Amino acid sequence: AIFAALKPGELEACLLGWITALHEITGGQLIAIDGKTLRRSFDAASGKAAIHMVSAWATANRISLGQVVVDAKSNEIPAVRDLLAGFDPAALHGCVVTVDAMHTQDDTAAAILAAGAHYVFTVKGNRPTLLKALKSLPWAKVPIGSTLTDRSHGRHATRTIKVIDVPALPRWPQFTGVAQVAQLRRTV
């Protein structure tokens, strides 16, 4: 009965103020932004769909910095931009923001850069021109920057990463603020 009387917007503002007081973001902090559907949040009797939210997670401190509900019949892409717009610009300055491949969008990159942060995006089939250009780079000539071997769940996995500055090639697809590209290979 008490929670029903609370105003959600005011409660959210109080909680975010409390979280901010507990958490001091430092330059280089990794913030993972991801969308999730809340388990058992649908109500078949009233026809309510499950709640889908996008959250920003400070990985080092293991604390949620904020979240927004994704509107019904919408998608996560504008919700990520709304979430970023809700932060104090000084809070994200110098941080590294990671998102799913679906968010590998110029507008999302611009929003992250406008907040003074950096980004790490994954390029998959949703950006076919960019993916094709990345695959065509002379990766065989690029030295391995790091190798990590992991043994878990009965598997032996080796990950190698190579990083290069963005090439100045004819017909190279432009992408907002990109400075380097990396190739991550996993062998299981």
C-alpha positions as CSV (number, residue, x, y, z in Angstrom):
1,A,0.0,0.0,0.0
2,I,2.9,2.4,0.7
3,F,4.6,1.8,-2.6
4,A,1.3,2.4,-4.5
5,A,1.1,5.9,-2.9
6,L,4.6,6.8,-4.1
7,K,5.1,8.9,-7.2
8,P,7.4,6.8,-9.5
9,G,9.3,9.9,-10.9
10,E,10.0,11.3,-7.5
11,L,11.1,7.9,-6.2
12,E,13.4,7.4,-9.2
13,A,15.0,10.9,-8.6
14,C,15.6,10.1,-5.0
15,L,17.1,6.7,-5.8
16,L,19.4,8.1,-8.5
17,G,20.5,10.9,-6.1
18,W,21.3,8.2,-3.5
19,I,23.2,6.0,-6.0
20,T,25.1,9.1,-7.3
21,A,26.1,9.9,-3.7
22,L,27.4,6.3,-3.2
23,H,29.2,6.0,-6.5
24,E,31.9,8.3,-7.8
25,I,32.6,7.7,-11.5
26,T,36.3,7.9,-12.3
27,G,37.9,8.5,-15.7
28,G,38.2,5.3,-17.7
29,Q,35.3,3.7,-15.8
30,L,33.6,1.0,-17.9
31,I,29.8,1.5,-18.2
32,A,27.9,-1.4,-19.9
33,I,24.5,-0.4,-21.4
34,D,22.2,-3.3,-22.1
35,G,18.5,-4.0,-22.5
36,K,16.6,-6.7,-20.6
37,T,13.0,-7.9,-20.4
38,L,12.0,-8.2,-16.8
39,R,11.1,-11.7,-15.9
40,R,7.4,-12.4,-15.1
41,S,6.5,-8.7,-15.6
42,F,3.8,-9.5,-18.1
43,D,0.2,-9.7,-17.0
44,A,-1.9,-11.9,-19.3
45,A,-5.1,-11.2,-17.4
46,S,-4.9,-7.5,-18.1
47,G,-3.1,-7.8,-21.5
48,K,0.0,-6.0,-20.3
49,A,3.2,-6.9,-22.1
50,A,6.4,-7.6,-20.3
51,I,8.5,-4.6,-19.2
52,H,11.6,-4.1,-21.2
53,M,14.3,-1.8,-19.8
54,V,17.7,-0.4,-20.8
55,S,20.2,-0.1,-17.9
56,A,23.6,1.5,-17.5
57,W,25.8,-0.6,-15.3
58,A,29.1,0.6,-13.7
59,T,31.0,-2.7,-14.0
60,A,33.8,-1.9,-11.5
61,N,31.5,-0.8,-8.7
62,R,28.7,-3.2,-9.7
63,I,26.0,-0.6,-9.4
64,S,23.2,0.5,-11.8
65,L,23.7,4.1,-12.7
66,G,20.3,4.5,-14.4
67,Q,17.6,2.8,-16.4
68,V,14.8,3.7,-18.8
69,V,11.7,1.7,-19.8
70,V,11.5,1.0,-23.5
71,D,8.1,2.1,-24.9
72,A,5.8,-0.5,-26.2
73,K,6.1,-1.0,-30.0
74,S,9.5,0.7,-29.9
75,N,13.1,-0.4,-29.7
76,E,16.2,0.0,-27.6
77,I,18.1,2.4,-29.8
78,P,16.3,5.6,-28.9
79,A,16.1,4.4,-25.3
80,V,19.9,4.3,-25.0
81,R,20.1,7.8,-26.2
82,D,17.4,8.9,-23.7
83,L,19.4,7.1,-20.9
84,L,22.6,8.9,-21.9
85,A,20.8,12.3,-22.1
86,G,19.7,11.8,-18.5
87,F,23.2,11.7,-17.1
88,D,25.1,14.8,-15.8
89,P,27.6,15.3,-18.6
90,A,30.5,15.5,-16.0
91,A,29.5,12.0,-14.8
92,L,30.4,10.3,-18.0
93,H,33.5,12.3,-18.9
94,G,36.4,10.0,-19.6
95,C,34.3,6.8,-19.2
96,V,34.2,4.0,-21.7
97,V,30.6,2.9,-22.7
98,T,29.9,-0.5,-24.3
99,V,26.6,-1.5,-26.0
100,D,25.2,-4.3,-28.0
101,A,25.8,-4.5,-31.8
102,M,22.3,-3.1,-32.5
103,H,23.5,0.2,-31.0
104,T,26.4,0.5,-33.5
105,Q,24.8,3.6,-34.8
106,D,26.2,7.0,-35.7
107,D,23.7,8.9,-33.5
108,T,24.5,6.7,-30.5
109,A,28.2,7.3,-31.0
110,A,27.6,11.0,-31.2
111,A,25.6,11.0,-28.0
112,I,28.3,9.1,-26.2
113,L,31.0,11.5,-27.5
114,A,28.9,14.5,-26.6
115,A,28.9,13.3,-23.0
116,G,32.7,13.3,-23.0
117,A,32.9,9.5,-23.0
118,H,34.4,7.0,-25.3
119,Y,32.8,3.9,-26.8
120,V,33.5,0.3,-27.8
121,F,31.0,-1.0,-30.4
122,T,30.6,-4.4,-31.9
123,V,30.1,-4.6,-35.6
124,K,27.9,-7.4,-36.9
125,G,25.5,-7.9,-39.8
126,N,23.4,-4.8,-38.9
127,R,26.1,-2.7,-40.4
128,P,27.0,-4.7,-43.6
129,T,29.1,-2.1,-45.3
130,L,31.1,-1.4,-42.3
131,L,31.5,-5.1,-41.5
132,K,32.7,-5.8,-45.0
133,A,35.2,-2.9,-44.9
134,L,36.5,-4.2,-41.5
135,K,36.9,-7.8,-42.8
136,S,38.9,-6.5,-45.8
137,L,41.6,-4.9,-43.7
138,P,45.0,-6.6,-43.9
139,W,44.6,-8.3,-40.5
140,A,47.2,-11.0,-41.3
141,K,49.9,-8.2,-41.3
142,V,48.7,-6.7,-37.9
143,P,50.6,-8.0,-34.9
144,I,48.7,-9.7,-32.1
145,G,48.2,-7.2,-29.2
146,S,47.0,-9.6,-26.6
147,T,46.2,-13.3,-26.1
148,L,44.0,-14.8,-23.4
149,T,43.4,-18.5,-22.8
150,D,40.5,-19.7,-20.7
151,R,39.5,-23.2,-19.6
152,S,35.9,-23.5,-18.4
153,H,32.8,-25.6,-18.9
154,G,34.9,-28.3,-20.5
155,R,36.2,-26.0,-23.2
156,H,39.6,-24.5,-24.0
157,A,39.1,-21.1,-25.6
158,T,41.9,-18.8,-26.9
159,R,41.1,-15.2,-27.7
160,T,43.4,-12.9,-29.6
161,I,43.0,-9.2,-30.3
162,K,44.6,-7.0,-32.9
163,V,44.1,-3.2,-32.9
164,I,44.9,-0.7,-35.6
165,D,44.2,3.0,-36.2
166,V,41.4,3.8,-38.6
167,P,42.8,3.5,-42.1
168,A,42.5,6.3,-44.6
169,L,41.2,4.2,-47.5
170,P,39.2,5.2,-50.5
171,R,35.5,4.4,-49.9
172,W,36.1,3.7,-46.3
173,P,32.7,4.0,-44.5
174,Q,32.6,7.0,-42.2
175,F,31.6,6.4,-38.6
176,T,31.2,9.1,-35.9
177,G,34.3,9.5,-33.7
178,V,36.0,6.2,-34.5
179,A,39.7,6.3,-33.9
180,Q,40.7,2.6,-33.8
181,V,39.3,-0.7,-34.9
182,A,40.0,-4.1,-33.3
183,Q,39.6,-7.7,-34.3
184,L,38.8,-10.2,-31.7
185,R,39.2,-13.9,-32.7
186,R,38.1,-16.7,-30.5
187,T,39.2,-20.3,-31.1
188,V,37.5,-23.0,-29.1
